[in-house]
């Protein structure tokens, strides 16, 4: 098994644990849209609400929500990108993390 496959397996285990901790069993499936780029469908999303983090200036920031996705499904997100899951829509306000395995963005309802 390659190193990348091991990373993807670990990311899926992390996603499973995140869903269990938030009382979700099945993954939320959704899509990501960005201007000028074809939409990406059937993404496995982990949606966390009211997340606290330290901002770039050291101040505490509370994000309405954060969405994480496997990097093998979506390698990066950009400001103003749009996640859609069912009838819910979230606009990316800031990319938070991209370690090559999991991509996380702060989002607001669109």
C-alpha positions as CSV (number, residue, x, y, z in Angstrom):
1,X,0.0,0.0,0.0
2,X,1.4,3.4,-1.0
3,X,1.9,6.3,1.5
4,X,-0.9,8.2,-0.1
5,X,-3.3,5.3,0.3
6,X,-2.3,5.0,4.0
7,X,-3.0,8.8,4.4
8,X,-6.4,8.4,2.7
9,X,-7.3,5.5,5.0
10,X,-6.3,7.5,8.1
11,X,-8.4,10.4,6.9
12,X,-11.4,8.2,6.4
13,X,-10.9,6.9,10.0
14,X,-10.7,10.5,11.3
15,X,-13.9,11.4,9.4
16,X,-15.7,8.4,10.9
17,X,-14.6,9.5,14.4
18,X,-15.7,13.1,13.8
19,X,-19.1,11.9,12.7
20,X,-19.5,9.7,15.7
21,X,-18.5,12.5,18.1
22,X,-21.1,14.7,16.5
23,X,-23.9,12.2,16.6
24,X,-23.8,11.6,12.8
25,X,-23.8,8.1,11.5
26,X,-23.8,8.4,7.8
27,X,-21.7,11.0,6.0
28,X,-23.2,14.1,4.6
29,X,-22.9,14.0,0.8
30,X,-22.6,17.3,-1.1
31,X,-21.0,19.2,-3.8
32,X,-18.5,22.1,-4.2
33,X,-18.9,24.9,-6.7
34,X,-16.3,27.5,-7.6
35,X,-16.7,30.2,-10.3
36,X,-15.1,29.1,-13.6
37,X,-14.5,25.5,-12.5
38,X,-16.9,22.5,-13.0
39,X,-18.7,21.5,-9.8
40,X,-17.4,18.5,-7.9
41,X,-20.2,16.2,-6.7
42,X,-20.5,13.3,-4.2
43,X,-18.1,14.8,-1.7
44,X,-18.1,13.3,1.8
45,X,-18.6,16.3,4.1
46,X,-18.1,16.7,7.9
47,X,-19.9,19.7,9.1
48,X,-19.1,21.2,12.5
49,X,-21.0,24.1,13.9
50,X,-19.9,26.9,16.2
51,X,-16.2,26.1,16.1
52,X,-13.7,28.2,18.0
53,X,-10.3,28.8,16.7
54,X,-7.4,31.2,17.1
55,X,-7.3,33.7,14.2
56,X,-4.2,35.0,12.5
57,X,-3.9,38.0,14.9
58,X,-4.2,35.7,18.0
59,X,-7.9,36.6,18.7
60,X,-10.5,34.0,19.3
61,X,-12.7,33.5,16.3
62,X,-16.0,31.6,16.3
63,X,-17.0,30.2,12.9
64,X,-20.7,29.6,12.3
65,X,-19.6,26.3,10.7
66,X,-16.6,24.5,9.3
67,X,-16.7,22.0,6.6
68,X,-14.1,19.3,6.1
69,X,-13.6,17.2,3.0
70,X,-11.1,14.5,2.0
71,X,-8.3,16.1,-0.1
72,X,-8.4,13.1,-2.5
73,X,-12.0,14.3,-3.4
74,X,-11.3,18.1,-3.2
75,X,-7.7,19.2,-3.3
76,X,-8.4,22.8,-2.3
77,X,-11.1,25.4,-1.6
78,X,-11.1,29.1,-2.2
79,X,-12.9,32.1,-0.7
80,X,-16.4,32.4,-2.2
81,X,-16.5,28.7,-3.1
82,X,-19.9,27.2,-2.4
83,X,-20.7,23.9,-0.6
84,X,-24.2,22.4,-1.1
85,X,-25.7,19.5,0.8
86,X,-29.4,18.8,0.2
87,X,-31.1,22.1,0.5
88,X,-28.3,23.7,2.6
89,X,-25.7,26.0,1.1
90,X,-22.6,27.4,2.6
91,X,-20.2,30.1,1.2
92,X,-16.5,29.7,2.1
93,X,-15.3,32.6,4.2
94,X,-11.7,31.3,4.7
95,X,-9.7,28.2,4.0
96,X,-8.6,27.0,7.4
97,X,-6.5,23.8,6.8
98,X,-5.1,21.8,4.0
99,X,-2.6,19.1,5.0
100,X,-2.9,17.1,1.8
101,X,-5.3,14.7,3.5
102,X,-8.1,16.8,4.9
103,X,-9.2,20.2,3.6
104,X,-11.2,22.4,6.0
105,X,-12.9,25.7,5.4
106,X,-14.8,28.2,7.6
107,X,-18.3,28.7,6.0
108,X,-21.4,30.8,6.4
109,X,-24.9,30.0,5.2
110,X,-25.4,31.3,1.7
